[in-house]
Amino acid sequence: MLPSRPDGLYGTVESARLLRVDPALIRKWRKRGYLAPQGLDERGWPLHTAEALRAAEKLVREHGIRLTGVDPRLLRKPPPLAA
């Protein structure tokens, strides 16, 4: 998925689509310190690079495995089929 912005950054909703997660999870990762914004849009909302999103997902996954022994990706529901 290519970002819609010319600077190559993703907003929260686009970030969630890229990782196939809920946008609330992206916000939770920021709140918990797993993901720092790489910029702000014209409204002051956080933006992220694809590399930062992948790094945050890896960090969360490793943390989950370390704590529980279960890969969090295995707990995800598959995305709904497009109509």
CORJOHU-V870935 format. One record per run of one state. SS is the DSSP state (2 for helix, 1 for strand, 0 for the rest). FROM is the first residue (numbers start at 1). LEN is the number of residues. Records with the same first field share a line. If there is no record, write none. Layout:
SS->FROM-LEN / FROM-LEN
//
This chain:
0->1-9 / 11-1 / 20-3 / 33-6 / 41-5 / 49-1 / 69-3 / 76-8
1->10-1 / 39-2 / 46-3
2->12-8 / 23-10 / 50-19 / 72-4
//
